[in-house]
Structure formats: C-alpha cells, structure tokens
C-alpha cells in the first residue's frame, strides 16, 4: 500500500472509536484520584504521602499482571481479526487465571503483611502507620480490580470499548461518593480518614464489576461468561501463549521492580517531597489517560490487521499512531502545566512541597513526549506478535542506565531532589532512536493466527526481511 493512498479519514475514525472511550475512562479514573487526594489533603501532607506510597504498591501489582494483559490482548486482537472465537475464549481463560494468581499474592501481602510493605517504601513512622491502616482494607479491592481489568481488556480487543467506559464512570462516581461519606463521616457514618478512602475503593470495585456484568448480559456478548470454554487448553496452546507472554511479563515485572527501587529513593526524601511525589503521580495520570487511548488503539487496530493477514495495512497504521500519540501527549502536557497552580494548591501542596511539585511537572512534560512514543511503539510491537524487542530494551536501560544514575545522584553526589527525579528519564531519548529503527524495519510483524501466517511470507519479501 502506498502512503499516498492511505485512508486517513477511516484511520482517524477508527482511532476515535477506540481511543476516545478508553481515554475518557482513564481520565475519569484520574479525576477521581484527584478528588480523593483533595479530600485527603485536609487531613495533612502525611496522609497524602502515605496513600501515595500505597498507590506505588498497587503500581507494582499492576506490573505483575500487566504482562498477561499485554499478552492476552495480543491473542484477543489477532484472533478477533481472524474470526477465531475458540481462540479468544481459551486465551481469555488462561489470561484470567494468571492475573488472578497475581491478585491473590498482592492481596495477601496487603492484608497480612502491611508493615512489611510500608517498611520497604518509607522510613517515616507516622506515614507507615497511616499506610498500614489503608492497606489492610484496600487489599480486598485488588481481586475485584484485576477481574474488571481482564474483562475490559477483552472487551476493548473485540471493539466493545463503551462497556468498560460505563463501568469506569460508575466506579469513579461511586468512589467519590463513598470516599466523601467515609473519610469525613457524613450521614451518620464514622469518620475513618485514610481507612475510609480504602473502603471507598473496595466498594467502587464492586460497582465496576456489577456494571460490566449487567452490560455484558444485556448485549449478550460472548466469550466472558462462557466459563466452560475458558479452560480447554492443551500443551501446544499454553506453550504458544507463554512464549508470547514471557517477554512482556519479564518486562513488566522487572520494570515494576526498577520503579519500586526508584520509589524507595523518592520515599526516603523529606515529607514535603513525599507529598509532592504523591500529587505528581495523580497528575501524571492525566497525561497517561490520553496515552492509554492511543495504546489501546494501537493494540486493536494493528493487532486486528496482523491477525487478518493485512500486514501492509498494519505497518502503515503503526508509525502514524506513534506520531499522532506524541502530538496528543504534547497538547495534554501543555494543558496540565497551564492549570498546575490551582491543582497543586487544591491537592494540599504549599511552600516547599508546591515548588517541588511544580518542578516535577515541568521535567515530566518534556520527558513524556519521548516516553509515550516509546510506550506506543512497544505496545504496537506486542500486538503484532513481537513481544521481545521493546521489553529487552526497556529492561536493559532500566538496570544498566537509569537505576545507576538515580542511585549515584542521590547517594554518592547528593544532588537536589529534582535532579535525581530528572534522571529517572535519562534513557528515553536513546531508546526512542532504537525503537524507531525497529519500527521502520517492519520485523516486528509476527502473526499467531492462521490467516496472518498465510500472508506473512509475501509481506517479508516485499520489505526485504529475511
């Protein structure tokens, strides 16, 4: 397919259909987190910091199961493009099984060993005490959240993106409502503070699942409720699944560990810096909310075409998605910078914590342009069947470049906090160059469906791939 004949109108319409609902859902989730932070701000910076560190533990859990989400969406989207319904059911069953294993592990740590978790992230006793109380309740939400995530991943892959949006809207509304009642003790309920926010998260998880199930039943969507079909695996299928998932899983787990090590450094700073980091992570979600829409669009629009055997269409779509993503992220960053002053104050930052938060946002706004481009390319490669290239790059640079720079800057040279924070993104420009070279090589198209395998030889000959 020649570039001049590329159907931009259809392409942009397809992006909008998938990306806009996903971005809206994540934007709503982030907005809900901002409202939670604003509520907690009245309880002091220590409470904001403690809940923020607990969120980092949740992010580590995210890293633990996202490898299976990424691998699952690879199979979901390609089998959807190929019309292989049995393949979708089986891949959903195995994906859900692995994800729930991660949920049980992290829920057990939160419920039965919260002191151990908080000791890892900070050495401030008061912050630890608040965090322990929060974890002992929020641990019940983890299996609910992961089950909803598995359902949403499948629904998005088969282009049913509105149902997760409806669940997200209900979940955010419920979270804000219950948090208001429980944090401040309204309507005769006890004033629970941070524990109230944790219980609100659990109740919001229940609401999210109920809404998803109601719409799945109403629209009679197959796959998710066909439980008897989920576990018909054989050794060949499990081997193929794990071969694709293993690089993604290693990537997410290792990067999760790397980010935890970075968060340990950030969590042993001053209380003002810890509070600023907690608020920054929430505002970072505003940018990631827009990115997530493009990430899902890349996964579905590219993976579907690869699964159907339309490899040239997938290739032409991929690099356009990367540049459109960068343009959107740049716009989102400018919007966050424009409104950062009232947001930071509303979320409880003032004085030194406000200055640190502002500096973090400025640094991130520059880094995010490249960072999100790298993430979009990696998601594109994964959906097309190449789970290794981006994963190897990210792991290598995290442990050989980012972590040594961050730890040396903090413990050897005792650089200012913002300089240490900036070094968290030191690898992004180098990786972007390498990722771009791989993008234009077209070697990342590696189908798993029969329809995709039938046409891959001709595509590789056309692009001179051996």
N, C-alpha and C positions, 0 to 999 in steps of 0.2 A: 504493500500500500504506500503510495506516495504521500509526502507530507501535505502537498497542495490539495489532495482530495480528502483530507481528514475532516470528518463531520464534527465541527466544533459545537454546533447547536445541540446535536444529540448528546455529545460528550458532556457538555455543561449541564444539560438537563438531567442526565444520569447521575452526575456528581451531586446535584442539588437534591434529588430524590433520596439519596442515601446519606449524604453528608449533613444536610441541614437538620433532620431529626436527631441524628446522633450528637451533633454539636449542641443542639438545643438541650438535649437530655443532660449532657455533661455540664453545660453552662448552668442549668438549673441546680445540679448537684453542687457545683462550686458556689453558687449563690447561697444555697442552703448552708454550706460550710461557713461562708462569710457571716451569715446571720447568727449561726451558732457561736462563732468567735466574738461577735459583737455582744451577744448575751453574756458570754463568759468573761468578757473584758471588765464588766462591772465587779467581778469577783477578784480582779487583780492580775498582774502580769505573770505571777507564778502559776495560776490556774491555766491561763492561756498557754504558757510554756509546757506545762505537764501534759495537757491534752494534745498539744502539737507533737510532743515526743511519742505519745501513744499512737498518733497517726503515722509516725515513721515505722513503728512496729507493724501496723496494718499494711504499710507500703512494702515491707519485707515479705509479708504473706502474699501480697499482690505479685511480687516477683516469683514466689514459689509456684503459684498456679498459672501465671500468665503464659508460661511456656506451653502448657497444654491448651490454653485458649488459642494461642497463635497457631499451634499445630492443628488443633481441631478446625479452626476457620480455614486453614489451607485445604483440608479434606472437604469440609462443608461446601465451600465455594466452588471447588473444582468438580465435585460430584453433582452439585446443583447445575452447573453448566453442562455437564454430560448427561443429566437426567437419570442418574444412578440413585434411586431412592433408598435402596437397601444399604448402599454405601454410606449415605447420610445417617441412617438410623444407627448403624454399627459404630461409626466414628463418633457420634454423639454419646453413645453409651460408654465407650472407653474413655472419652474425654471427661465426662462427668465423674466416672469412677476415680480417676487420678486427681481431679480437682477436689473432690470431697475428702480424699485422704489428706491433702494439704490443709483443708478446713479443720479437720479433727485435730491435727497436730498443733496448729496455732491457737485454736480454741482451748485446748488443754493447757498450753503454756499461759494463756491469759487468765484462765480460771484458777489454775492450781499452782502456778509459779510466777505471779505478777511481780514479786520482789526481785526475782532473778532478772526479769526483763528490764525493769526500771534501773537496776544497778548497772546494766550494760550501757544505757543511754545517758545517764547523768549521775553526778556525784552530789547533787543538791538534795539534802534530806526532805525538805518541805515539798519540793517538786516530785520527789519519789513517792511520798505519802499520797499526794493527790492522784498521781498516775496509777498507783496500785488500786485505789478505790475504783477508778474509771475502768481499768482492765478487767476487774472481776465481774463486771456487768457486761461490758461490750463484747466479751468473748462469745456470748450467746448469739451475737449477730453474725459472726463470721460464717457459719454454715449457710445461713439464710442468704447472705450477700453472694456467696460463691455459687449457690444453686441458681440464683437470679442471673448471675453473670453468664453461666453456662447456657441458660435458656436464651438470653439476649444475644449471645454470640451466634447461636444457630439461627435465630430469627433474622438477624441482620444479614447473615450469609445467604439466606434464601429470599432476601429483599423484602422482608416484613419488618421494616425499620420503625414503623409507627407504634407497634405494641410496646417495645422497650421504652419508647418516649412516654407513653401513657403511664407505664409503671414508674418511670422516673419522676414524672410530675406529681403523682400521688405520694410517692416516697418522700420527696422534698417537702411537700405541704404537710405531711404527717410529722416529719422530723421537726420542722419549725414549730408546729402546734404543740407536740408533746414536750419538746425542749422548753418552750415558754412556761408550760404548766409545771414541769418537774424541776427545772432549775430554780425558779423563783417561788414555787409553792403556791400556785394560783388555784382557785376553785376548791379550796379546802384540802388540797394535796400537800404533802410535806415538802419543805424547801430542801432540795437534795444537792444543789450546786453541780459540780462536775459529774457526780453519780447520776444526776437527772439527765444530763446530756447523753450519757452512756445508755440509759434505759430508753431514752427517746430514739436512739439509733437502732436498738433492738426492735422496738415497735414499728419503726419505719421500714425495717427489713421485712417484717410480716406483711405489712400493707403492700409493699412492692410485689412480693410473691403472689399474693391474692389477686392483684390486678392483672398480672401476667397470665395467671391461670384462667381468669374469667374471660379475657380476650382470646386466648388460645382455644378455649372451648366454644366461645361464641362464633369464631371464624372457622372452626373445625380445621385447624392447622395440623397436619400430620407430623410425624417424627417424634415430637417431645413426649407425648402421652402414650406412645406405642411401646410401653416398657418391655413387653415380652420380646421385642425385636432388637433391643439395645445390646444384648449380651451374646449375640450369635457370632462370636469371634472364632477364628482359627489361628494357628501359629503364623501362617503367612501374612494375614492381615495385621496381627499385633506387631510382627516384625517390621512391616512396611510403615505402620503408624509410628512406632518408636524411632525408626531411622530418621523420619522427618521431624519428630518432636524433640529428639535428644539434643540437637544443636540449639534449638530455641530454648529448651529447658535449662541447659547449661548456661546459655546467655543470660536468661532472666535471673537464675539463682546466683550466679557469680556477680552479676551487676548489682543484684539486691544486696549481696554481702559487701560489695565495694561501697555502695551507697550507705550501708549501715556503718561502715568504718568511717566514712566521711561525716555522717551524722553524729558519731561518737565524738569526733573532734569539735563539731559545731555545738554539741550538747554539753561540752565542758568549758564553754566560754562564760562570760558574765550573764547574769539573769536577764539583763536588757537585751543581749544578743540572742539568747534562747527565745525570748518573747518575739523578737523581730523575725527570727527564722520561722517560728510557728505561723506568724501572719503572712510572711512571704510565701510559704508553701500553699496557703489558701489562695493567694492572689495568682500564684503560678498556675493554679488550676484554671483560671480564666483563659490563659493562653492555651493551655493543653486542651481545654474544651473545644476550641476551634480546630486544633490539630487532630483531635480524635475523630472528627467527622471525615477529614481527608484520609486518615489512616484506614478507617473502615471502607471508604470509597475505593481506595487503592486495593484493599484486600478483595473486595467483592468484584469490582469492575475488571481488574486484571486477572484474578484467580478464575472467575467465571469463563473468561475468554480462553484462558490456557486450558481449562478443563474441557471446553467445547472444541478445542483444536484450532482456534483462531489466534495463532501466536503472533502474527504481524499486528493485529489489532491490539493485542495486549501490550506489545512492545511500544507502539505509538502512544498508547494511553499512559504508560508508566512515567516517561520522562516529563510529560506535560503535567501530570499530577504533582510531581516534585516541585516544579517551578511555581505552579499555582498555590501550592501549600506555603511556600516561602513568602509569596506576596500577601497571603492572608494573615500569616503569623506576624509579619511586619506591621500590618494595619492594627492587629489586636494589641501588639506591644505598645504602639503609639497611644492607643486608647487608654490602656492601663496607666501609662505614665501621665497622661493628661488628667486623670481623676485620682491619682495616688494620694494626694494630700488629704482630702476628706475621708478617703477609705482608711488610711493608716490611723488617723485620729479616731475614727469611729470604731476601729478594732482594738482600741486601747493603747496605742503606741504614743509616746510623747518623749520629749527630751532626747537622750542618747539613743533609746530604742527606735524612735522615729527616724533619726539620722541614719542609723544602721539599715533600717528597712528601706529607706529611700535609695541608699547606695546599692543595696542588693537588687532592687528592681531595675535600676539603670544598667547594672552589669548584665543582668539576665536578659534584658531587652535586646542587647547586642548579640549575646551568645545564642539566644533562641532561634534567630534566623537560620543559623547553620545547624543547630542541634535538631530542630524539627525536620529540616531537609534530610538529615541522616536517618532519623527515625522513619520518615515516609519511605525512603529508599529501602530500608531494611524490611519494613512491612510488605512492600511490593515484592521483594525477592522471595520472602517467605510464602506469600500467596501463590507465587508461580512455581514453587517447589524447591527453591534454593534457600535452605534454612541455615547453611553453614557460613557463607562468606561474611555477612554482616555481623554474625554472632562472634566469629573468631576475631574480627577487627575490634569489636567493642570490648571484649574480654581482655584482649592483649593490651590495648591502650589504657584501659582502666587500671590494670595492675602493674604495668611497666612504666606508665607516664603520669596518670592523674594522681593515684594514691601516693607515690613517692614525692611528687611536687607538693601536695597538700600537707603531708606529714612533715616534710623538711621545712616548709614555710612556717608551720605552726610551732614545731618543737625544737628545730635547730636554729632558725633565723628569727623566730618570734615576731613575724610580720604582723601588721594590723589585720584585724578580722576580715575586712573587706578584700584585702589582698589574698588571704587564704581562700575566701569564697570564690574569687575570680578564677583561681587555679583549678577549681572543680570542672571548668570547661576548656581547659588548655588543649585537649586532644581533638576537639570538634573540627577545626579547620583542616587538619591533616587527614582525618577520616573522611571528610567530605570529598576531598580530591580523589581518594582511592575509591570511594563509593561511586563517584561519577564515572570513573574509568570503567568500573564493572557494569554500570547501567548501560553504557553505550556499546559494551561488548555483546550484550544480549545472551550471555552464557547462563544467566540466572533462570531462564525459562526451562523448567524441568517438570513436565506433567506427571500426574499419578493416575489419571483416568485413561481408559482405553481410547476414547476419542482424541484426547490430547496426544497420546503416544503414536497414534496413527499418522499424524501430520508433522511430528517434530523433526524428522529427518530432512524433509524438504526445506523447512524453515532454517535449519542449521546450515544446509548447503548454500542457501541464499545469502546468509550473513557470514559465510566463510568460517563457521565454527566446526572444529574437529571433535 
